[in-house]
Amino acid sequence: MTPVEQVRLLIGDTDDTAQVYTDDQLQGFLDIRDQSIRLASADALFGLANKLARSAQKEVVGDYSIDNTSAPALLRQQATDLVNLENLTPAFGIAEENLSPMNERGIILNLLQRTVL
């Protein structure tokens, strides 16, 4: 599976007949994010959320109602979860071990650097 296909899978853009993004656009997200699949997926979801927010509305016809105003917030939350997953996953997926007080300080400093702007 190519990185573009992986991004497409993460954002749920898998319907070949009605794709939200072109392959070139998804490759652009990957290029901007140095080929990070999770961060590129988050950017794509943020973009989709912004697009949906411009047209979000609530319609009521008789007893029926359609409300898509919460969709952008849900997409933004999913994107934020992907960013957090990328930022909080240890390098190479290996958990850091606390073997000494010095190592404990390093783990805390690394966590702060990953989470605080």
Secondary structure, 3 states (H helix, E strand, C coil): CCHHHHHHHHHCCCCCCCCCCCHHHHHHHHHHCCCCHHHHHHHHHHHHHHHHHHHCCEEEECCEEEECCCHHHHHHHHHHHHHHHHHHCCHHHCCCCCCCHHHHHHHHHHHHHHHCC
